């Protein structure tokens, strides 16, 4: 007994072991138990369903499963949204890889003009909120049949846009693909830039045709990046809410996220929780397929000890046309959306693009004193805008502190105990929130914390639940950053402090943190930026008392206040870009440098 006690004392005498145990307890409560809770809530009657189910609240029922899978409503509630989500996600992957991969090749392997400027602009959709392009598409291609006013395209050309082009499946695919194209560029461009030129030079010496060389050498080498892009874009598209909401709702084109949002906020929360489980299962399946595909090949190594000079492909007479076409596409993705937001926010009557129709009232106008929801002051004079901006900043700051601190400590403890089952379990638990789509995770937390749980009161409608879910959702990126940085730090540095009798706190503050300062700062700032532009994660947890800027944008759009929604969207983009600029100046990090852009 004494021997076991000594082992326990020795185990807990090491700070990283204590941290791992604390993380195991915390993540079990905040990740594992909520997953069990949402399964439970698919089998009980909720207050809003009492009149529909005809059972007492809290009693066991199979009503939700039967309604979702075996009723006359199954097609519209479940199967159509699943089909729509899968189709839009798959085709979004195709668009993202084609555009992002092509741009990566042009930047890394060709003599295209204006590379540096185009690279910075191409990253804009990555920095800006996900719905930016959706609103821009809506502004440009909206039709009088759907919204009661014409978009910029019709105003300029006089041509009416077909409904299928302006709303529904096609624009959702294009917009989502364009939003995630920078991810494809980041992942594929890095491999192309670092690929050993000897591989291509050997093929040229053997007189291999360019097309064959591209198909048999370049494509196989970038396959890991392509597969990583597929899992990233598919999961992101599956979890996307704002784009399908803005472009699909007007024509009743529903995906899993919009159907989940309607169910949770309506009278079918039990069905909503089932939809959340379906989203989680689909994400896990695509992750499993991705790992199997990568696992079929033993090595993707392309960097050797020999020359790694870049083999530049000369575009010849096509250089100028390709450069101009690429510039046009990049401007459509990054600059033109900002112009449409600015234009739409100063129009007294939407769809009428004349100087006489322009006004700054939606920015700096005074309220007329009418007691109606339409009578709003300009957003720069509106106290509600500043209140929501403050809430967004406070929430983002809290999530950054929580995720950044926990991520760094998790990375430290996981690496120091690497190889043990405890380290492996904690590492896996910190990564699980990444696999759960944002709105599904929100549904899980709504299920878990909307009622009293023992000594824990209901958190619904509070700032706490928003900060909690934001911290957990952004923990994977911070912990991965912490693990990678700690793997590069030799344990001998800390061991020297231990030999000298330096306490753990002092070792952390005087040795480890100063060395890892840049990584730690990034671990705080990246969740901050993500929190400022987040909508899907918070939308079903937000009430009138804890509204943030993104939810205010959604509120204006749902009410048909087009000018206000565009003005708020532009304000959010400006804030995010300023924060991103600050991140770059403070950390020296640059996304395009990370992928080798020239």
Helices and strands as residue ranges (DSSP letters): H 2-12, H 15-27, I 28-32, H 33-41, G 47-49, H 50-53, H 63-69, H 74-74, I 75-79, H 80-109, H 115-122, H 124-127, H 132-141, H 144-147, H 152-157, H 163-166, H 169-194, H 197-205, H 210-213, I 214-218, H 219-239, H 242-248, G 249-251, H 256-265, H 269-295, G 316-318, H 319-334, H 336-344, G 355-357, H 361-364, H 383-416, H 421-435, H 438-449, H 463-487, H 491-499, H 504-507, I 508-512, H 513-515, H 517-532, H 549-559, H 562-587, H 591-594
